Amino acid sequence: MKQLRNFNGGDSVPKEVKDNPKLLEAMQKYGGMGEDALIEQLVSQIRTQKQNGTYNPAQMNSYMQMLSMYLSDAQKEKLQMVLKILEMEA
């Protein structure tokens, strides 16, 4: 199972990540974080974006689809649940 933990952006970087500098930067920045810390960070960033009017749900879904190849089924389900809760917030 592929995981983001300890991602260092080495030679095994998938093409879709190499082709997306923002995604590569995010994976390098957050690759060493545990699951709970990643979710906390995601929730914080989405709430901040919603408050300042820059949140784009379509863009978030696009990023989540790219990242999903690194997640287990349980992690995907948990992430979808968190995103649904955040979508319901004002």
C-alpha positions as CSV (number, residue, x, y, z in Angstrom):
1,M,0.0,0.0,0.0
2,K,1.4,3.4,-1.0
3,Q,1.4,6.1,1.7
4,L,2.3,9.8,2.0
5,R,4.3,9.2,5.1
6,N,8.0,9.7,4.5
7,F,7.4,10.9,0.9
8,N,10.6,12.6,-0.2
9,G,10.0,13.4,-3.9
10,G,12.7,11.0,-5.1
11,D,12.9,9.0,-8.3
12,S,9.7,7.1,-7.7
13,V,7.5,10.2,-8.0
14,P,4.5,9.4,-10.2
15,K,4.2,11.4,-13.4
16,E,1.0,13.1,-12.3
17,V,2.8,14.5,-9.2
18,K,5.9,15.6,-11.2
19,D,3.6,17.4,-13.6
20,N,1.8,19.3,-10.8
21,P,4.3,21.5,-8.8
22,K,1.7,22.4,-6.2
23,L,1.0,18.8,-5.5
24,L,4.7,17.9,-5.3
25,E,5.3,20.7,-2.9
26,A,2.4,19.6,-0.7
27,M,3.6,16.0,-0.7
28,Q,7.0,17.1,0.3
29,K,5.7,19.4,3.0
30,Y,3.2,17.0,4.5
31,G,4.8,13.6,3.7
32,G,6.2,13.1,7.2
33,M,2.9,13.8,9.0
34,G,0.7,11.2,10.6
35,E,-2.9,10.7,9.5
36,D,-4.4,12.8,12.4
37,A,-2.0,15.7,11.8
38,L,-2.8,15.7,8.1
39,I,-6.5,15.8,8.7
40,E,-6.1,18.6,11.3
41,Q,-4.1,20.6,8.7
42,L,-6.6,19.9,6.0
43,V,-9.6,21.0,8.2
44,S,-7.7,24.2,9.2
45,Q,-6.8,25.1,5.7
46,I,-10.3,24.5,4.3
47,R,-11.9,26.5,7.1
48,T,-9.4,29.4,6.5
49,Q,-10.1,29.3,2.7
50,K,-13.9,29.3,3.3
51,Q,-13.5,32.3,5.7
52,N,-11.6,34.3,3.1
53,G,-13.7,33.2,0.1
54,T,-11.0,31.3,-1.7
55,Y,-12.2,27.7,-1.1
56,N,-12.9,25.8,-4.4
57,P,-14.7,22.5,-3.9
58,A,-14.0,21.3,-7.5
59,Q,-10.2,22.0,-7.0
60,M,-10.3,20.1,-3.6
61,N,-12.0,17.1,-5.2
62,S,-9.4,17.1,-8.0
63,Y,-6.5,17.1,-5.5
64,M,-8.3,14.4,-3.4
65,Q,-8.6,12.2,-6.6
66,M,-4.9,12.5,-7.2
67,L,-4.0,11.7,-3.7
68,S,-6.3,8.8,-3.4
69,M,-3.8,6.5,-5.1
70,Y,-1.8,6.8,-1.9
71,L,-4.6,6.0,0.5
72,S,-6.1,2.8,1.8
73,D,-9.9,2.3,1.4
74,A,-10.3,3.2,5.1
75,Q,-8.3,6.4,4.7
76,K,-10.3,7.3,1.6
77,E,-13.6,6.8,3.5
78,K,-12.4,8.9,6.4
79,L,-11.2,11.7,4.1
80,Q,-14.6,11.7,2.3
81,M,-16.4,11.9,5.6
82,V,-14.3,14.8,6.8
83,L,-14.8,16.6,3.5
84,K,-18.6,16.1,3.6
85,I,-18.7,17.6,7.2
86,L,-16.6,20.6,6.0
87,E,-18.9,21.1,3.0
88,M,-21.9,21.4,5.3
89,E,-20.2,24.1,7.4
90,A,-21.1,27.7,6.5
